[in-house]
């Protein structure tokens, strides 16, 4: 699940004009990819990562699409579950 937050200005890292689902329009914002768990009808966060648009990457950072981030997150969670 993506978490999206509208932002104003251009000084915050990774802010870009992109579709913000909870606003239903394109706006300046930061998008994160989130993983949640559910236990006995209680939802709790497991992991998150900020999506970094290609044009805003800093030196040494590599681009990953939102689906790539989500897939890596699921793989990491499965590895941790199998170890525990």
Z-matrix of the N, CA and C atoms (Angstrom, degrees):
N
C 1 1.440
C 2 1.520 1 107.79
N 3 1.333 2 116.55 1 139.91
C 4 1.455 3 120.99 2 179.53
C 5 1.515 4 109.65 3 -94.51
N 6 1.310 5 115.54 4 142.08
C 7 1.461 6 120.92 5 171.48
C 8 1.521 7 106.44 6 -110.07
N 9 1.320 8 117.27 7 128.94
C 10 1.445 9 120.86 8 -175.24
C 11 1.523 10 109.84 9 -127.33
N 12 1.322 11 116.31 10 139.62
C 13 1.447 12 120.97 11 -179.66
C 14 1.520 13 109.17 12 -136.97
N 15 1.322 14 116.98 13 127.99
C 16 1.460 15 120.55 14 177.52
C 17 1.518 16 109.51 15 -72.77
N 18 1.317 17 116.71 16 141.32
C 19 1.462 18 122.22 17 179.15
C 20 1.524 19 108.25 18 -133.01
N 21 1.310 20 116.05 19 151.50
C 22 1.460 21 121.48 20 175.59
C 23 1.525 22 108.82 21 -110.29
N 24 1.319 23 116.43 22 149.45
C 25 1.452 24 120.51 23 177.90
C 26 1.519 25 111.85 24 90.14
N 27 1.306 26 115.62 25 -179.16
C 28 1.464 27 121.36 26 -175.91
C 29 1.531 28 111.73 27 -129.59
N 30 1.319 29 118.62 28 18.14
C 31 1.455 30 120.49 29 -175.64
C 32 1.521 31 113.20 30 -98.04
N 33 1.324 32 119.19 31 -12.09
C 34 1.458 33 121.78 32 -179.60
C 35 1.521 34 109.74 33 -85.82
N 36 1.323 35 118.06 34 135.14
C 37 1.463 36 121.86 35 178.43
C 38 1.522 37 110.90 36 -58.30
N 39 1.332 38 115.84 37 139.62
C 40 1.465 39 125.32 38 171.69
C 41 1.521 40 114.20 39 70.79
N 42 1.338 41 118.56 40 10.73
C 43 1.460 42 120.71 41 173.35
C 44 1.523 43 108.35 42 -74.88
N 45 1.329 44 116.03 43 133.74
C 46 1.453 45 121.18 44 178.87
C 47 1.515 46 108.62 45 -153.26
N 48 1.331 47 116.61 46 153.28
C 49 1.453 48 119.82 47 173.14
C 50 1.520 49 107.40 48 -70.13
N 51 1.312 50 115.84 49 116.37
C 52 1.455 51 121.97 50 -179.33
C 53 1.520 52 108.94 51 -154.51
N 54 1.329 53 115.97 52 164.83
C 55 1.459 54 119.67 53 -178.56
C 56 1.524 55 109.59 54 -67.19
N 57 1.325 56 116.31 55 126.54
C 58 1.461 57 122.93 56 177.73
C 59 1.523 58 106.86 57 -109.88
N 60 1.325 59 116.41 58 106.26
C 61 1.461 60 122.38 59 -171.93
C 62 1.512 61 114.37 60 -56.69
N 63 1.341 62 118.12 61 -44.39
C 64 1.460 63 118.96 62 -176.77
C 65 1.526 64 112.18 63 -72.30
N 66 1.342 65 118.10 64 -15.54
C 67 1.465 66 121.53 65 173.73
C 68 1.524 67 111.51 66 -95.34
N 69 1.339 68 116.47 67 -21.59
C 70 1.461 69 121.53 68 179.85
C 71 1.520 70 113.55 69 72.22
N 72 1.332 71 116.78 70 25.18
C 73 1.460 72 119.71 71 179.50
C 74 1.528 73 110.02 72 -157.24
N 75 1.344 74 114.71 73 171.49
C 76 1.463 75 120.91 74 176.09
C 77 1.522 76 107.77 75 -83.39
N 78 1.312 77 115.70 76 131.37
C 79 1.465 78 121.85 77 -176.29
C 80 1.522 79 107.70 78 -155.11
N 81 1.334 80 117.95 79 163.07
C 82 1.461 81 120.23 80 171.33
C 83 1.519 82 107.90 81 -65.60
N 84 1.323 83 117.33 82 132.10
C 85 1.454 84 118.37 83 -179.57
C 86 1.509 85 113.50 84 -169.29
N 87 1.324 86 114.25 85 170.59
C 88 1.460 87 123.58 86 174.80
C 89 1.520 88 106.27 87 -113.27
N 90 1.330 89 116.77 88 134.65
C 91 1.462 90 121.93 89 179.92
C 92 1.521 91 108.33 90 -116.75
N 93 1.328 92 116.31 91 136.05
C 94 1.464 93 119.93 92 173.76
C 95 1.520 94 108.67 93 -122.67
N 96 1.316 95 115.00 94 152.99
C 97 1.468 96 122.09 95 174.26
C 98 1.521 97 105.60 96 -102.17
N 99 1.327 98 116.85 97 125.56
C 100 1.462 99 122.35 98 -173.83
C 101 1.517 100 111.28 99 -122.32
N 102 1.331 101 116.50 100 149.09
C 103 1.466 102 122.66 101 172.67
C 104 1.524 103 107.95 102 -122.59
N 105 1.308 104 115.91 103 133.24
C 106 1.463 105 121.78 104 -179.23
C 107 1.515 106 109.97 105 -122.33
N 108 1.313 107 116.50 106 150.92
C 109 1.454 108 123.16 107 172.99
C 110 1.522 109 109.13 108 -112.71
N 111 1.328 110 115.96 109 157.03
C 112 1.461 111 120.74 110 176.90
C 113 1.526 112 107.45 111 -130.43
N 114 1.323 113 116.25 112 128.89
C 115 1.451 114 122.36 113 178.29
C 116 1.524 115 107.53 114 -140.56
N 117 1.328 116 116.16 115 120.56
C 118 1.465 117 121.27 116 -179.20
C 119 1.532 118 111.67 117 51.73
N 120 1.335 119 116.03 118 47.29
C 121 1.465 120 123.24 119 178.91
C 122 1.530 121 114.13 120 63.00
N 123 1.323 122 117.29 121 18.94
C 124 1.465 123 121.86 122 174.99
C 125 1.527 124 107.67 123 -110.47
N 126 1.315 125 116.23 124 123.46
C 127 1.464 126 121.42 125 179.09
C 128 1.530 127 108.86 126 -95.17
N 129 1.336 128 116.29 127 134.86
C 130 1.458 129 120.30 128 -179.67
C 131 1.527 130 109.78 129 -143.08
N 132 1.326 131 117.19 130 148.06
C 133 1.465 132 120.76 131 -178.59
C 134 1.529 133 111.37 132 -73.24
N 135 1.328 134 115.08 133 141.21
C 136 1.466 135 121.03 134 176.12
C 137 1.529 136 111.55 135 -109.51
N 138 1.330 137 115.64 136 -40.48
C 139 1.458 138 119.56 137 -175.15
C 140 1.528 139 109.34 138 -163.00
N 141 1.334 140 116.60 139 155.76
C 142 1.461 141 121.08 140 172.66
C 143 1.517 142 109.49 141 -153.27
N 144 1.315 143 114.89 142 156.68
C 145 1.465 144 121.25 143 175.22
C 146 1.519 145 108.12 144 -148.39
N 147 1.323 146 116.74 145 137.51
C 148 1.458 147 121.77 146 177.54
C 149 1.522 148 108.39 147 -75.38
N 150 1.345 149 115.90 148 130.46
C 151 1.464 150 121.84 149 174.47
C 152 1.525 151 108.23 150 -74.63
N 153 1.331 152 116.55 151 130.98
C 154 1.460 153 121.64 152 -176.63
C 155 1.534 154 108.86 153 -112.32
N 156 1.341 155 117.50 154 107.22
C 157 1.463 156 120.40 155 178.95
C 158 1.529 157 111.41 156 -59.69
N 159 1.344 158 115.93 157 148.33
C 160 1.468 159 121.13 158 -176.42
C 161 1.529 160 112.96 159 -52.48
N 162 1.308 161 116.99 160 -43.01
C 163 1.459 162 120.74 161 -175.12
C 164 1.519 163 114.75 162 -71.99
N 165 1.325 164 117.97 163 -9.03
C 166 1.459 165 121.36 164 -176.18
C 167 1.521 166 113.54 165 -114.22
N 168 1.311 167 117.79 166 9.28
C 169 1.463 168 120.12 167 -178.20
C 170 1.520 169 110.96 168 -67.47
N 171 1.307 170 115.43 169 140.92
C 172 1.465 171 121.62 170 176.33
C 173 1.528 172 108.33 171 -90.55
N 174 1.307 173 115.99 172 166.23
C 175 1.458 174 120.66 173 -179.51
C 176 1.526 175 110.19 174 -57.77
N 177 1.334 176 116.27 175 132.19
C 178 1.459 177 121.26 176 179.31
C 179 1.521 178 114.34 177 90.51
N 180 1.340 179 118.21 178 -11.06
C 181 1.465 180 120.83 179 178.62
C 182 1.524 181 109.31 180 -90.58
N 183 1.321 182 116.41 181 146.50
C 184 1.458 183 120.44 182 177.80
C 185 1.525 184 109.35 183 -115.36
N 186 1.317 185 115.21 184 148.09
C 187 1.464 186 120.97 185 -177.85
C 188 1.525 187 110.76 186 -77.24
N 189 1.334 188 116.03 187 135.81
C 190 1.465 189 122.84 188 170.80
C 191 1.526 190 107.53 189 -136.09
N 192 1.327 191 115.68 190 133.02
C 193 1.460 192 120.06 191 178.30
C 194 1.530 193 109.29 192 -70.84
N 195 1.338 194 116.57 193 165.73
C 196 1.465 195 120.07 194 178.85
C 197 1.531 196 111.57 195 -59.85
N 198 1.358 197 119.00 196 -43.22
C 199 1.471 198 118.30 197 176.00
C 200 1.535 199 113.18 198 -62.82
N 201 1.329 200 118.00 199 -35.27
C 202 1.474 201 120.58 200 177.33
C 203 1.521 202 110.71 201 -65.99
N 204 1.325 203 116.77 202 -40.79
C 205 1.464 204 120.40 203 177.39
C 206 1.519 205 110.16 204 -62.49
N 207 1.340 206 116.78 205 -45.69
C 208 1.470 207 121.49 206 -179.30
C 209 1.525 208 111.25 207 -62.06
N 210 1.337 209 117.52 208 -43.67
C 211 1.463 210 120.76 209 -179.70
C 212 1.530 211 111.12 210 -62.54
N 213 1.333 212 117.25 211 -43.72
C 214 1.467 213 120.85 212 178.47
C 215 1.526 214 110.84 213 -63.99
N 216 1.327 215 116.34 214 -37.50
C 217 1.455 216 121.13 215 179.39
C 218 1.529 217 110.91 216 -64.23
N 219 1.330 218 116.53 217 -44.17
C 220 1.473 219 120.85 218 178.57
C 221 1.523 220 109.82 219 -63.48
N 222 1.332 221 117.69 220 -45.02
C 223 1.472 222 120.73 221 178.92
C 224 1.523 223 110.82 222 -58.90
N 225 1.316 224 117.50 223 -43.74
C 226 1.466 225 121.24 224 -179.78
C 227 1.531 226 111.13 225 -64.26
N 228 1.318 227 117.18 226 -41.37
C 229 1.464 228 120.63 227 179.25
C 230 1.526 229 111.46 228 -65.86
N 231 1.327 230 116.96 229 -38.66
C 232 1.471 231 120.82 230 178.03
C 233 1.522 232 110.08 231 -64.61
N 234 1.324 233 117.98 232 -42.58
C 235 1.472 234 121.65 233 178.14
C 236 1.527 235 110.06 234 -59.63
N 237 1.331 236 116.87 235 -44.96
C 238 1.466 237 119.99 236 179.81
C 239 1.521 238 111.97 237 -65.87
N 240 1.326 239 117.70 238 -36.34
C 241 1.470 240 120.87 239 178.56
C 242 1.538 241 110.67 240 -67.67
N 243 1.329 242 116.29 241 -38.54
C 244 1.471 243 119.30 242 -178.93
C 245 1.520 244 111.95 243 -70.70
N 246 1.336 245 118.24 244 -30.34
C 247 1.461 246 121.76 245 178.06
C 248 1.536 247 111.70 246 -73.67
N 249 1.338 248 115.60 247 -31.35
C 250 1.467 249 120.29 248 -175.62
C 251 1.469 250 111.55 249 -84.56
